[in-house]
């Protein structure tokens, strides 16, 4: 029997592979910073087992979500999880590659695109032996710039892309956004107070020139290892992260 994980204090049930790739807190933070309004269409690129899409669907019940996933086995998990949570009517999962997207994805048709791309550059890291973990952790044919180029193509004018990534890839993110997006907002995620950020949340708006803004960020853990009050509000209470 496959293990079932619970996100947002049980609001989302997630069946995931035993011993393989497992979603953690990053997709929950990604969903929290994706401020989907009622009636908006959101594309989750590389949806995996559907964690981010389902967390956003739980928090924004009047938004419509589409997940795109390259791995057929992950698509099956994501569709199963959407049904398990009673969200299959408004969370669709498509099988396809962002470098060769399925025809159902019409360019310029999404108000928001969110993504949790592989964190490690291709050729600069040893991929894990598990193929699913390898695809989730290490870039393949599509590199970070390709992910953000695809987001730009899918978004409506002034649409918003949101992503979670490693802090040490921030220069690559900004390079890929330059010339296509503005109003960039960076939210560092500090593991504990006084520690360097390992992750960043980034949002940017298509086709605007508003200057970049670096926020104070969010401290994830207290000194004793428990979640901070702000992280708890997001991870357990399905709160939005408004930078």
Secondary structure, 3 states (H helix, E strand, C coil): CCCEEEEHHHCEEEECCCCCCCCCCHHHHHHHHCCCCCCCEEEEECCCCCHHHHHHHHHCCCCEEEEEECCHHHHHHHHHHHHHCCCCCCEEEEECECCECCCCCCCCCEEEEEECCCCECCCCCCCCCCHHHHHHHECCCCCHHHHHHHHHHHEEEEEEEEEEEEHHHHHHHHHHHCCCEEEEEEEEEEEECCCCEEEEEEEEEECCCCCCEECCCEEEECCCCCECHHHHHHHCCCCCCCC
